[in-house]
Amino acid sequence: MIKPKKHLGQHFLKDPQVIAKIAQMVQLSECKNILEIGPGTGALTKYLTQMDKHLKVIEIDREAIGFLRKEYPKLEIIEGDFLKEDLNSIFNGEPFALIGNFPYNISSQIIFKMLENTKLIPEMVGMFQLEMAQRIEANANSKSYGIISVMTQMYYSCHLSFKIPPHVFVPPPKVYSAMIICKRNQFKWEKEEFLSVKKIVKVAFHQRRKKLLNALKAEIADKSFWMNHPFAELRAENLSSLDFLTLATELKKYRLNENK
């Protein structure tokens, strides 16, 4: 039996009902291609192989890879680190759904990797630490709302589907988990727009208790920009993804005019 490895953040699912519930979420995906991250002992993989989908898995744990090759000889296994993988090469440039019980220690990195590849990933069905899942789907004006909320919601509509107690894992984590589903929305931002918003969002949330006219002093010191501006007296947590995009666009135009 494979032993969970702490340095890989492994917590293996053992409850058949929970696993079947997750598999049902994947079955409803419109994507024909599925990439499972970190299948481990193959608890979810077992269900995924029975679907009419093109399934590939990516695993970094060599012990788990050996186990999976033995249990699922026809399974397409990518040996490596998802965070370092060229996602265009996985399904030859075709889009795919991202699936998995994601290691908590790299969950935010997985999200940002997804955001760098939104054209390839129209959907994600993932398990996260409950707090992280709540942050991903959080709306403006809530305590959980932050950088990852804004950036994810630039591209995806996110919904926390259900919570998962610690005892269904081996070993049991010290926190609750949750399944979240993200579906790409109709907006198609360019990479330049994404990076502009990301920069503004990071600065704004770094001083989230300050009003934006003060929090963004490093970005624009000229107070005339903020005169009668609807966001001037607001804080980062009050702005939606679209609001931040509007602000980033306004700042860019202002700088261009300033340099003329």
N, C-alpha and C positions, 0 to 999 in steps of 0.2 A: 504493500500500500504506500502511496506517495505521502510523504510528510510535508505539511504546509511549511513554507519557508518565510520566516519573519521579514528578512531583508527584501523579499519580493512582495510583501504585503498580502500574502495569500490567506484567504479564508474560504474554504471549500463549502459549497452548498450541499446539504444532505437531505433536505425535506422535499419529497417528490411532489407534493401539492404546490409548493412555491415554485419549483422548477417548471412544472407543467403550466402554471399561470404565466410565467415569463415567456415560455415557448409559444403560448397562445398569442401574446403580444407581437412576437416576431412573425408568426403565421399571418397576421393581419397586415404586415408590411407589403407595400406595393412593389418593393424592390425584388428583383429576381436574383441579385447577387448579395451575399451575406458574408461579412467578415466578423468573426468572433475573436475578441481579444482575450488572451489568457485563459484558455479552456480548462487548464489544470487537469482534473480527473475525468473530464468529459461529461459531467452531470447534465449540463445543458446541451452539449454537443450531441448527445444521444438522441435528443428530440429533434435537433436541427437537421441531422442527417436523414430523417424520415420525411422531411418537407420537400416540396417540389421547388427547391431553390438551389442555386449554385453556391455551395458553402466552401469557404476557406477559413482556416484558423491561423492565428499567429501566436506563437508561444516562445518564451525566452528560457524557460526552465527545462534543462536537458532531461531530467528524470521524467517530467511530465510528457515530453516529446516521445521518449521511448515507450511509455505506457500507452499513449494515444496511437502510436504506429502499430502496436500489438493489438489493441482493442478495435481500432478502426483503420484497417489496412488500406482502404480506398480514400481515406480522408486526405484532402490537400492541406498540408501543414507548411507554414512559413516559419522557419527557424530564425528568430531574431527579435529585435526590440521595435515595437510599434512606433515609438517616438522617433526612431531613426530611419524608418522605412519610407521609401519613395512610394506614396500611395497610388500614383499613376500606373505603376507597374503591376499592381495586384490583380486587377481585372482588365488589363490592357486599356486603361483609360475609361472604362465603363463605370457608371455610378454604382454604389453599393450602400447597404445599410450597415451601420456600425453597431455591434451587439456585444454585451459582455457583463460579467461581474467584475467591474474595474477595480484594480488595486487602489486602495484609498490614498496611498502615499504618492501616486502620480495622477490622480483623477483630474486635477485642474489642468495638468499638462496634456492629458488626453483631449480635454475640451478645447484647448487652444490649438492643438494639432488639427482637430476637426474644423475649427474656424479658419485655419489656413487652407483647408481643402473643401470648402463648402460646395463647390461645383461637382465634386465627386461623391459627397455624402448628403443625400437628401433626407436621411432619417437616421436617428440614433435611439436605441433602446438600451439603456445602461443602468447598472446598479451602482449607487454611490452611498457614501455615508449620508445619513439623513440630513445633517446640517448642510452638506454640500448640495444635495438635491434641492433643498429649500432655497438656497442662494441662487441656484440656476434659474428656478421658475419665479423667483420673487418679483413683485411689482414695485414700481416707484412708491416712495413714502412708507416703506416698511423697513424694519430693522435688518432683515436678511438681505436687502437690496444692496448690491455693490458692483464692483468691476466686472465680475464674471456674469452677473445678471445682465448688465447692459450689453456686453460684447456678444454673449450668446444670443440674446434676443434681437440683435441686429439682423440675424439671419434665420433664426428658428423660433417657432412657437413651441413652448415647453410646458409639459404637464406632469406633475408628480402623480403617478398612478396608484401606488400602494406602499405602505411601510412594511418593513421586514424585521422581526425581532432577532436578537443575537443568538438564541439557542438553535437556530436552524443551520448554523455554520460550524465548521470544524477548522480551527478552534473558534469559539464564539468571540466576536469582537466586543469591545466595552461599550459600544454605541449601537443604536438602531440604524438600519439601512433603509434605502428606499429605491424603488424603480422609477425612473423618469423617462419619458419619451419626448424627443425633440423632432419636429418636422419642419423642414425648410419652408420659409414663407415666400411670398411673391417678390419681395424686394431683392434686387441684385446689385449690391454695392460693389464698387471696384475696390481693389486692394488698397489703393491710395486713400480712399475714403475710410476704409477700415482702420488703417494705421493712424490717420489723423484723429479719428474718434478715440482710438485706444490711448493715444498720448494725452488728450484732454481729460479723458475719464480717469486715468491713473493719477494725474495731478490733482484733479478735483476731489477724488475720494481719499487721497492721501491726507487731505485736510477737510474731511467731510462735514465737520461742525461749522466751518466757516462759510460765509456767503460767497457765491461764485466770484463776485468782483474782487474779493480779497484772496480767495483760494487760487485764482488764476493770474495773480499779479506777475508771476514769472513768465507767463505766456503773453500777456498784454498789460503793460503798465499804464497806458494812456486811459485815464478815467472817462474821457469823452466817449469811448466806445460803449460804455455802460449806461450812458445817459438815456433814460426812458426805456432801457432794455428790459423786456419782460422777465429775463432770467437773473438780472443783477442781484436781487435780494433773495434769490432762492439758493438752496444748497444742492450738492451733487445728488443726494437721495431723492430730490423732487423732480428730476428730469428723466424722461423716458429715453430709449435708444434713439428715437427719431429727433427728440429735442437736442441730444448731444450731437447728432449729425448736423442739424441746423446750426448749432453753435460753432462746430468745427468749420463748416462751410463759410459762415460769416467772418470768422477769424482769418481764414485764408484770404478772402476777398479784401478785408481791411488791410492786411499786410501788403497785398499787391498794390493797392491804392496808395499806401504810405510810401512805398518804394518808387513810385513814379516821379 
